[in-house]
Structures are given as structure tokens and as C-alpha cells.
Amino acid sequence: MTLPVVIVGGLHGDARRGAVRELLAAVPGSVALHHDLATATEGTVRRLVRDASGELSRGEAPLVNDCACCALRADLLPELWRLAADGRTRLAVVELWDSVEPRAMAEVVATHGGEALDLTNVITAVDPALVLPYLANGDDLAQAGLARAPTDRRTVGDTWARQLEYAPVLALVDSPEADDENRALLAQLHPTARRVATGSGELARVAFAGFDTAAAAAAQHPACALLPQDADEAGVATLVWHRHRPFHPERLYDALEDLAAAAARSRGRFWLADRPDTLLAWDAAGGALCVENSGPWLASLPDAAWELVPAARRAAAALGWHPEHGDRCQYLTFTSPGLDRDGLVRLLDSCLLTDAEFAAGPEAWKRLPTAFGALLDPVS
């Protein structure tokens, strides 16, 4: 028997627990599994299995290589397989611990679940009034007591952003404190999400809608991400900044702090003049910026290598292909209440190569100062 599995996550704990309770009440024969990582410092992860009537069982799983999430993965699949083999469970609701991001768990279930498990959706529960406070929170998870391991260096803001943007369904609780600005921010951060009001009866239906992990991963990859569009509503704005000229590495590096602080959320892909073959990812929330090497631009690859590139990546590149630079470009989005669009555009444009620098050509660009070496070059 194939067991449908829905994942429910999010840092908004009250909203998440409420969404899980609603699913258990609405779907007869449903069971929720929750692993509490708060006890990881004691060497174990606690598991609770329950249904609408209450607790069914509880247990502990030992840490694997001092990694709480590794223990979660190692314990979750056997529990799901047990429920599938029993044949009485109609829906397994995996309630993630606060700071666990849904992508990793979704891919574990979809890749290793076998024929016994069918991942039917991923839901992030949201209190609209808390979207901005969590997004703007630059504290380390460890400071908030939410780190899943001693080596966890994520912040509250960037973790919440990824939880929000990965899920195709957002379960929204009724929050008296939420206003038009909160709702506009949520809509602009994840415009393609299906927003479902808890208590409406719709949550149980979307739990079985289906989920494609490959498509979800492609939507998060900086080369083909489904980024927000230009918008301005209720005091919240999204700027899409798109250029076909490389950044001067030193001027961009000097502006990073101001750019990271310019918006509650920014992300996208960019191109440095001294690294013409490297697609760089931009991911910022709560004033904290992560810049990463995301592999080569397709324009830098030989034709034979294109067959190894996912179709979604090739299609995204073709849509914006430049006759001279190929898919190399600057494509960054900034979303925030009170966004200074004009000032942000001026700052970003000032970081590009000047006309004279651009005219000097690619060989000259490679000799520009390697300002991003500390961020991008591994220490040997």
C-alpha cells in the first residue's frame, strides 16, 4: 500500500501546530510524526506520533555523527514505512521541527521512500503578522535556541525565507495583528504560492495535490529561480534589477553591506568581471548576505556539456540569452516595506563596469582586483 505523505513546516510554531491539528481532524485515519530536535544537545532526538485523539507512541533516536537532522532522516523513513505497512493510515503528516527546512526532508522522502511512500505536498504554516519580524531577524539560530547542531550557522531570517519560498502551499492563520502591508509582503515574497486560510476546509484537499521535488529544486536554483516580479502595494515594493554588464568586483564588494541592508529580502544571480565563467548566487535576509559559487554559466560550457544540464536550466537561459554574453547577466530582486528604489538602482549601477572599463575587454577584466577571494575561494 502506498502511503501519502505531506510535510508541514515553518518557524511560526503556533501556526504550524494549528495546521497539523486541522489536518488530523479533517482527514480520518491521518497520523502526525514530529521529531523534537531541542534535545539534540543531550545526544538524542525525540519522536512523537499522534492522531486526532492524542498520542500514539513516543521514542528516541540517537544522534548520527553529532547531527540532529541526520538522526531525523534515519528515524523518519522507518516510521513512515511502518505506517505504510500497517495499512490503516490514510495520510502521514510530517511536522518538521522549527528550524528544519522542508527541502531536505522532501527530497529524503521522495528519493528514498520507495513505492511505499508518496510525497503529496509541502506546506509552510504562516502567521502573516510575523513574516517581517522573522525575515528581518539577523540573529543566529543558536542565539534563538533553534540551532539543529553546534555547527549550524544559519540565521533566523535566511532560514525563514527558505521555508517560505520552497513550499508551494502557505497555510495562513487568521491573525488580528496582520495588516495590508503584511499581506502585500507575503504576496511579493512568494507570488506563485497557493495561499490557504486555515479553518477554510481547503487544507485537507491541498494536502493530496501532489509535489514534484525536481521542479521545486529548479525553482530555487539561482539560474532558473521563480523570482518575484516588480511590484508596489501597501507600502511594500519589489525591485527587479536586470543588466547585461559585469560588476566591478572591488566596487561591488565595498557596497555589499549597504546592499544587504537595503531590503528585508533579496536574491538572484550575478556576474563578476574577473570571474566570467562563474554563476554567483545572491541570498540575503535580515541584513545577512550569502554569496556562493553556483557553477558555470551555460555560455562558458562546450556544446557537448549542454546535454548534461537539466532542461529547466536550459529553458531559463534561452529566455534571456544575450547575443554577446549568453546567459551571463545581473538578475537581482529586492523586496521590502519602504524600499528606496531609486537609491538602490543608483548604488547597483555604480558597481557595474564603467564604459571605459567595459571597452577594455574580458582579458583586462580578469586582471581586476579579486575582491571576493575571501568569500568564494576555498582555503587550502
Buried (B, 14 or more C-beta within 10 A) or exposed (E): EEBBBBBBBBBBEEBBBBBBBBBBEBBEEBBBBBBBBBBBEEEBBBBBBBBBEEEEEEEBBEBBEEBBBBBBBBBBBEBBBEBBEEEEBEBBBBBBBBBBBBBEBBBBBBEEBEEBBBBBBBBBBBBBBBBBBBBBBBEBBBEBEBBBBEEBEBBBBBBBBBBBBBBBBBBBBEBEEBEEBBBBBBBBBBEEBBBBEBEEEBBBEBBBEEBEBEEBBBBBBBBBBBBBEEBEBBBBBBBBBEBBBBBBBBBBBEBBEEBBBBBBBBBBBBBBBBBBEBBBBBBBBBBBBBBEBBBBBBBBBEEEEEEEBBEBBBEBBEEEBEEEBBBBBBBBBBBBBEBBBEEBEEBBEEBBBEEEBBEBEEEBBEEBEBBBEEBBEEEE
